[in-house]
Amino acid sequence: FYNELEKGLREEAGRRGIQLVVTSGDWDLARQQNQVRDFVTRRVSAIVVCPVNSAGIGAAIVEARQAGIPVFTADIRASGAPVVSHIASDNRAGGRLAGEFLGRLLAGRPLAKVAVIHQPVTETALERVAGFQEAVAAFPNIRIVAMPNGDGVRDRAMRVAEDVLQAHPDLAGFFGINDDSALGALAAIESAGKKGLVVVGFDATPEARDSIRRGTPLKGDVAQQPHEIGRKTIEIVARYLNGERVPPVVPIPVQLVDR
């Protein structure tokens, strides 16, 4: 996902003659805070952040703004620190798409227990789960019984999914807030030899799409446009630096992918 987002950033930056310096926080908040502070020291013209921790990155963003450097967020929203503009998928709408799809898959069951593999430290995951909860509320047979934190990475998601399956042997399905979460849940299901469960993911990565095509329990995925997020981010930054007014939020459409 982030490789595609970076391609969009680089292509649009090259087209506009903007020098781009890219670093990776690798889900390490302290590392990302230091990267932002290093950009402040280097007096860059603007900073784009994809927060690894929505609340934790706030202090570094405030420091950048106090230094007169405009900050933008892409993909994941920061909380507690205002930015010029946030460019991201319409995550709440994507969560609703996932919930509606799972609801249709489980409509014939009198009681369908589902679990959400969450990542509550990011606003993105919170928005997706909120949309998912809104959608499944329209299906009286569906009950969310667990929302463990999978940290957005596959090995952790698999472990918490295994715990959920042990605690709820009659579970009907999972919603993963990203594809590593969904694929971790899928691995737990296959390892346990469980039948009849369904999984819905978010991102529609090539591996997830292949799993859908093969007829695994992963039945659907919300597709984002990471390349467009990257391209649009640079466009918004360039417009702002040229003195234009830019919107505080720029939503990028999503869609549901099934077999």
C-alpha positions as CSV (number, residue, x, y, z in Angstrom):
1,F,0.0,0.0,0.0
2,Y,2.7,2.5,1.0
3,N,4.9,1.6,-1.9
4,E,2.0,2.5,-4.2
5,L,1.3,5.7,-2.3
6,E,5.0,6.6,-2.5
7,K,4.9,6.1,-6.3
8,G,2.1,8.6,-6.5
9,L,4.0,11.0,-4.4
10,R,7.1,10.7,-6.5
11,E,5.5,10.9,-9.9
12,E,3.5,14.0,-9.0
13,A,6.5,15.6,-7.3
14,G,8.7,14.9,-10.4
15,R,6.0,16.4,-12.6
16,R,5.9,19.6,-10.5
17,G,9.7,19.9,-9.9
18,I,9.4,19.3,-6.2
19,Q,12.3,17.6,-4.3
20,L,10.9,14.8,-2.2
21,V,12.6,13.2,0.8
22,V,10.9,10.0,2.0
23,T,11.4,8.2,5.3
24,S,9.6,5.3,7.0
25,G,8.5,5.3,10.6
26,D,8.1,1.5,10.5
27,W,5.3,1.7,13.1
28,D,7.8,3.2,15.6
29,L,6.4,6.4,17.1
30,A,9.6,7.7,18.5
31,R,11.4,7.1,15.2
32,Q,8.7,9.0,13.3
33,Q,8.7,11.9,15.8
34,N,12.5,12.2,15.3
35,Q,12.0,12.1,11.5
36,V,9.6,15.0,11.7
37,R,11.9,17.0,14.0
38,D,14.8,16.3,11.6
39,F,12.7,17.8,8.7
40,V,12.1,20.8,10.9
41,T,15.9,21.2,11.5
42,R,16.4,20.9,7.7
43,R,13.9,23.7,7.1
44,V,11.9,21.8,4.5
45,S,9.1,23.7,2.7
46,A,6.3,21.3,3.8
47,I,5.9,18.0,5.7
48,V,3.6,15.1,4.8
49,V,3.0,12.6,7.6
50,C,1.3,9.2,7.5
51,P,1.1,8.8,11.3
52,V,2.1,5.5,12.9
53,N,0.2,6.7,16.0
54,S,-2.6,9.3,15.5
55,A,-2.4,10.8,19.0
56,G,1.3,10.3,19.6
57,I,2.5,12.2,16.5
58,G,0.7,15.4,17.6
59,A,3.5,17.0,19.5
60,A,5.9,16.7,16.6
61,I,3.3,18.2,14.2
62,V,2.9,21.1,16.6
63,E,6.6,21.7,16.7
64,A,6.7,21.8,12.9
65,R,3.8,24.3,12.7
66,Q,5.5,26.5,15.4
67,A,8.6,26.5,13.2
68,G,6.4,27.8,10.3
69,I,6.4,24.6,8.3
70,P,3.0,23.5,6.9
71,V,2.1,19.9,7.7
72,F,-0.3,17.6,5.8
73,T,-1.4,14.1,6.6
74,A,-2.0,11.3,4.1
75,D,-3.9,8.0,4.6
76,I,-4.0,8.2,8.4
77,R,-5.3,11.2,10.3
78,A,-3.5,12.9,13.2
79,S,-5.5,13.7,16.3
80,G,-4.9,16.6,18.7
81,A,-2.8,18.6,16.2
82,P,-4.3,20.6,13.3
83,V,-2.9,20.2,9.8
84,V,-3.4,22.1,6.6
85,S,-5.1,19.3,4.8
86,H,-5.8,15.5,5.3
87,I,-5.8,13.4,2.1
88,A,-7.1,9.9,2.5
89,S,-9.6,7.3,1.6
90,D,-13.2,7.8,2.8
91,N,-12.5,5.3,5.6
92,R,-15.9,5.5,7.3
93,A,-17.6,4.9,3.9
94,G,-15.3,1.9,3.4
95,G,-16.2,0.5,6.8
96,R,-19.8,0.8,5.9
97,L,-19.2,-1.1,2.6
98,A,-17.4,-3.9,4.5
99,G,-20.3,-4.1,7.1
100,E,-23.0,-4.2,4.4
101,F,-21.1,-6.9,2.5
102,L,-20.6,-9.0,5.6
103,G,-24.2,-8.5,6.6
104,R,-25.4,-9.9,3.2
105,L,-23.1,-12.9,3.5
106,L,-24.5,-13.7,6.9
107,A,-28.1,-12.8,6.3
108,G,-29.4,-16.4,6.4
109,R,-28.0,-17.2,9.9
110,P,-30.3,-16.6,13.0
111,L,-27.3,-15.4,15.0
112,A,-24.0,-14.5,13.5
113,K,-21.1,-13.6,15.9
114,V,-18.4,-11.6,14.3
115,A,-15.0,-10.1,15.5
116,V,-13.1,-7.1,14.4
117,I,-9.3,-7.2,14.2
118,H,-8.7,-3.6,15.2
119,Q,-5.8,-1.1,15.4
120,P,-7.2,1.5,17.8
121,V,-4.1,3.7,17.9
122,T,-4.9,5.1,14.3
123,E,-7.7,7.3,13.4
124,T,-8.0,5.4,10.1
125,A,-8.9,2.2,11.9
126,L,-11.3,4.0,14.2
127,E,-13.1,5.5,11.3
128,R,-13.3,2.1,9.5
129,V,-14.6,0.4,12.5
130,A,-17.2,3.1,13.2
131,G,-18.5,2.7,9.6
132,F,-18.5,-1.0,10.0
133,Q,-20.5,-0.8,13.2
134,E,-23.0,1.6,11.6
135,A,-23.6,-0.9,8.8
136,V,-24.0,-4.1,10.8
137,A,-26.4,-2.4,13.2
138,A,-28.9,-2.7,10.3
139,F,-28.6,-6.5,10.6
140,P,-30.3,-7.7,13.8
141,N,-28.8,-11.2,13.6
142,I,-25.2,-9.9,13.7
143,R,-23.4,-9.4,17.1
144,I,-19.9,-8.1,17.4
145,V,-18.4,-10.2,20.2
146,A,-14.7,-9.1,20.1
147,M,-12.5,-6.3,18.9
148,P,-8.9,-7.3,19.7
149,N,-5.9,-5.2,18.6
150,G,-3.9,-6.8,15.8
151,D,-1.5,-3.8,15.5
152,G,-2.2,-3.8,11.8
153,V,0.4,-6.6,11.2
154,R,-0.2,-10.1,10.2
155,D,1.5,-12.2,12.9
156,R,-0.1,-10.3,15.7
157,A,-3.5,-10.4,13.9
158,M,-3.2,-14.2,13.5
159,R,-2.5,-14.6,17.2
160,V,-5.4,-12.6,18.4
161,A,-7.7,-14.2,15.8
162,E,-6.6,-17.6,17.2
163,D,-7.6,-16.4,20.7
164,V,-11.0,-15.2,19.4
165,L,-11.7,-18.6,17.7
166,Q,-10.9,-20.4,21.0
167,A,-13.2,-18.0,23.0
168,H,-16.0,-18.1,20.4
169,P,-16.0,-21.5,18.6
170,D,-19.3,-20.6,16.9
171,L,-17.8,-17.4,15.4
172,A,-19.3,-16.6,11.9
173,G,-16.8,-14.0,10.6
174,F,-14.1,-11.4,10.9
175,F,-13.6,-7.9,9.7
176,G,-9.9,-6.9,9.3
177,I,-9.2,-3.1,9.4
178,N,-6.4,-3.7,6.8
179,D,-5.4,-6.7,4.7
180,D,-2.6,-7.8,7.0
181,S,-5.4,-8.1,9.7
182,A,-7.7,-9.9,7.3
183,L,-5.0,-12.3,6.1
184,G,-3.9,-13.0,9.7
185,A,-7.5,-13.9,10.5
186,L,-7.6,-16.1,7.4
187,A,-4.4,-17.9,8.4
188,A,-5.9,-18.5,11.9
189,I,-9.1,-20.0,10.4
190,E,-7.2,-22.2,8.0
191,S,-4.8,-23.4,10.7
192,A,-7.7,-24.3,12.9
193,G,-9.4,-26.1,10.1
194,K,-12.6,-24.1,10.6
195,K,-15.3,-24.1,8.0
196,G,-18.1,-21.8,7.2
197,L,-16.5,-18.6,8.4
198,V,-16.2,-15.5,6.2
199,V,-13.6,-12.6,6.3
200,V,-13.8,-9.1,4.9
201,G,-10.7,-7.0,4.6
202,F,-9.6,-3.5,3.7
203,D,-7.0,-2.5,1.0
204,A,-7.5,-5.1,-1.7
205,T,-3.8,-5.9,-2.0
206,P,-2.7,-8.4,-4.7
207,E,-2.4,-11.2,-2.1
208,A,-5.8,-10.5,-0.7
209,R,-7.4,-10.3,-4.2
210,D,-5.7,-13.7,-5.0
211,S,-7.2,-15.2,-1.8
212,I,-10.7,-13.9,-2.9
213,R,-10.3,-15.4,-6.3
214,R,-9.2,-18.8,-4.9
215,G,-12.5,-19.1,-2.9
216,T,-11.0,-18.9,0.6
217,P,-13.0,-17.6,3.6
218,L,-11.8,-14.1,2.5
219,K,-14.8,-13.1,0.5
220,G,-14.5,-9.4,0.0
221,D,-12.2,-6.4,0.4
222,V,-12.5,-2.6,0.3
223,A,-10.2,-1.3,-2.4
224,Q,-8.4,1.9,-1.9
225,Q,-6.4,4.0,-4.4
226,P,-3.0,4.6,-2.7
227,H,-1.4,5.9,-5.9
228,E,-4.1,8.5,-6.2
229,I,-3.7,9.4,-2.5
230,G,0.0,10.1,-3.1
231,R,-0.6,12.0,-6.3
232,K,-3.4,14.1,-4.8
233,T,-1.3,14.9,-1.6
234,I,1.5,16.5,-3.7
235,E,-1.1,18.4,-5.7
236,I,-2.6,19.8,-2.5
237,V,0.8,20.7,-1.1
238,A,1.9,22.4,-4.3
239,R,-1.4,24.4,-4.5
240,Y,-0.9,25.5,-0.9
241,L,2.7,26.6,-1.4
242,N,1.5,28.6,-4.4
243,G,-0.8,30.6,-2.2
244,E,-4.1,28.8,-3.0
245,R,-6.7,27.9,-0.4
246,V,-7.0,24.1,-0.1
247,P,-9.7,22.0,1.6
248,P,-9.1,20.7,5.1
249,V,-10.1,17.2,4.0
250,V,-9.7,15.6,0.6
251,P,-11.6,12.2,0.5
252,I,-10.5,9.6,-2.1
253,P,-13.3,7.2,-3.1
254,V,-13.2,3.5,-2.2
255,Q,-15.1,0.4,-3.6
256,L,-15.9,-3.1,-2.6
257,V,-14.1,-5.9,-4.4
258,D,-15.5,-9.5,-4.4
259,R,-14.8,-12.6,-6.5
